[in-house]
């Protein structure tokens, strides 16, 4: 669709004329997503922007890209931004209410086959749609066992015992909607999937291990032991990752995730709670991932941490959306944490190199005090691993 023409034909609605669309070179420079269209208009006193999603879109990505676009066209001047999409969740609309200062935003529903095209929406005047939601934790070991035939159930217990023993090497078990993942830091090293009363066990080769580790399927032998080749493959992967950690060669987020799960006191000395997972589920594919956050429960309280280690403004945009989702699910967080209370704050874990930029962009937030910055110490990678 020709959105430049559409905006110009609806200049009364969008409060401006002579709209221009972001060119390909500017899009690449700003690292804007190709899933959206970006337009601008306005004068020296007020800049106008439009971000369009013609179909289903990750709302957190749309908000993050919108903040980048507003920052680009505003350049210190007040900017008014219109988000245009076929549907919005209440979480997205709530997140827009948290913006202030140099930026004001409006969500706009559009319908190609109706006239007028556009319908402004706010929290409360639409029925919820597309919203991330919490529908209870995924099935754990007992529930997985019930899906299997008796022999497979016994074999699954062998798998469980093997990976439980690897906790000493910082491997943790993560139950997802359709799989059981065995994770080191934020890196999946193996998984179990089910089907037909049986299960399939295999190593993983995603991410940095893609070129150095072959996928190997595991099986339980007649002596109720995992086959030796599979065990060697898993332990080789762990050893390789431990070597990367020792060399300081792990990606920054992978290394930080490892510390937050196993040595949080080195990163945040005052954190004495126990880490736990809040397994979000979502009606649409993609979107919020439960391991994007770190949750700790202790002394009747829940603390939530979120890493921003690159692209500060995008990180804050996604954070603002996730905050709205978390607030919608505050009761579920409390239940998972043994009725501990979340203080409605999300602590942003970041590096010194980004702290100034983050503080500057937090001026967009009405409640910036709910998102305090935690600056990583310079030597945070050097803590001895819990081996």
Secondary structure, DSSP 8 states (H G I E B T S, - for coil): --HHHHHHHTHHHHT-SS-EE--HHHHHHHT--TTSEEEEEE-SS-EEEEEE-SS---HHHHHHHHHHHHHHHHTTS-EEEEEEES---HHHHHHHTTB-TTEEEEEEEE-TTSSS-EEEE-TTSS---S-EE-------HHHHHHHS-HHHHHHHHHHHHHHHHGGGGTEEEEE-SS-EEEEETTEEEEEEEEETTEEEEEE---GGGTTT----EE-B-TTS-B-HHHHHHHHHHHHHHHHHHHTT-S-HHHHHHHHHHH-HHHH-TT--SEEE----EESSSSS--GGGEEEEEETTEEEEEEEE-S-HHHHHHHHHHHHHHHHHTHHHHHHHTTS-EEEEEEEEEE-HHHHHHHHHHGGGBTTGGGS-EEE--TTGGGS----
